[in-house]
Amino acid sequence: MSTYAYYPGCSGLGTSQEYESSTRAVCRALGVKLVDIPDWSCCGSTPAHTVDHLLSSALAARNLALAEDLDAAAVITPCPSCLTNLKVAVHRMSDREFRMQVNKLLDKPVDRSTPVKSVLQVLAEDVGPETVAEMLPHKPLAGLKVAPYYGCIMNRPPEVMQFDDHENPMAMDNLMAALGAEVLPFPLKVECCGASYGVARKDIVAKLSGKLLQAAEDLGAHAVVTACPLCQMNLDLRQGQASSAAGHKFQLPVFYYTQLIGLALGVPQSELGLSKLCVNPRLALDAMHAVQAEKREQEAKKEAAKQIHKAKAA
Amino acid sequence: MEVVDIHASCDHEFIAKVEEESEQKVRLCYQCGNCTAGCPYTFVYDIPVSQVMRLVQAGQKERLLSCKSIWLCATCESCTTRCPNEIDVARIMDVLRHMARREGYVAEKNVKKFWDTFLDSVEKHGRVFEMGLLATYVAKTGRFWTDMELGPKILPKGKLSFKPHEIQGKDKVAEIFKRFREMQQ
């Protein structure tokens, strides 16, 4: 497997620590080699592109230029917001004039076009759900009903993101199915959760995240699975605000997909970071264990009936 | 129904500027409404996105730069992805707020303050310092009660650092901002 230049993103050092540690652990377990981009800086996220597209691309491109020295197959990041800024920068810099403008803002210019991917894309395409399923023949997450939520920009716009289906992405669905989980057909996979308006306009996030939680609850999900630090924070930390706005108390754990893969692979708790989640993940895991116990009981009963039948026949 | 006298108030220079900065042809929009149908933010917009597109075609600069919608677009890319004429609508929304900033229009002050505070943090430390960002935002806006109830939920998790994660190249990042400002002048 190739080596990847890894861009963690700022939230990985803070609010999405558990995404960061579980991503690294899962990559290690699946043989995906990560080399951190040395002294990486913020991509500018949403605020930069709302100010100016050249500034936004330059903030992202500083990291692309630093990654060139690593000679890696691709730059990869767990965070969709970082991913978008890095990919948009690469996309726009295919225009020579724009690249020259960006380079004027940088100390170290960008010389070549490095492919940028999400960690999800690497796990879904370069590793593949089949490999994961082979490693886990006992299907450790059987009985866990999950609503896979990709967020709005992991796959959009398709011309730039070039990954999976932009209306009905399946990468995370297939990985979750490989763990044995029951993947629900979540209709709001790519709807926006309210993005970065949590601080300035929490009413927006409460309403939009509430819609997502309601849809997941209506499907009978035990948990929502996400691939984005901002989506996870809106759905988990702000679940109480969404509940107040909806006039209905939601109690849905919200996992990072890497936490569930890690759990299935037996990654230590210290790296899974389940205790960092706000809505107690036990709610979902207990429900999963109850389903598994029930299934075992049914099988035992069937087996016992078979034995009695055999004994009678004899 | 609102009637706009486009002959009297059409700013052709504005249309050309939006087209140039966004690299999009706004005249391609035939008002199908697909963007508004998929936009999750219409419920807080003062002008739905398809009407923003129409007002750009009609050169209604003042009306657009002073509206709230351009500050509340999250760039979720639903409009861009679903436009049958492949117009990058989200990019046009972005360009409109760039113009609004330059001309001093801010219809959603707290949104702008949050974004500005975020970028200040990046300029200062090289990476965004989440705790510092929140503290500065609260100090700037005076919104001391905002998200108070989240404190007990997140602080015990030990995720928020009370110190910024300084990088070695933070001066280089600050230089990007400096050169950008010089270029703007």
Interface residues (C-beta under 8 A of the other chain):
Chain A: C10 S11 L13 G14 T15 S16 Q17 E18 D39 W40 S41 C42 G44 S45 T46 P47 A48 H49 T50 V51 D52 H53 L54 L55 A58 L59 R62 K104 L105 L106 D107 C152 I153 R156 P157 P158 H166 V190 E191 C192 G194 A195 S196 Y197 G198 V199 A200 R201 K202 D203 I204 K207 L208 L237 R238 G240 S275 K276 C278
Chain B: P40 Y41 F43 V44 L72 A74 T75 C76 E77 S78 T80 T81 D88 A90 D94 R97 H98 R101 E108 N110 V111 K113 F114 W115 D116 F118 L119 V122 G126 R127 V128 E130 M131 L134 Y137 T146 D147 E149 L150 K153 I154 K157 K159 L160 S161 H165 I167 Q168 G169 K170 K172 V173 E175 I176 F177 R179 F180 M183
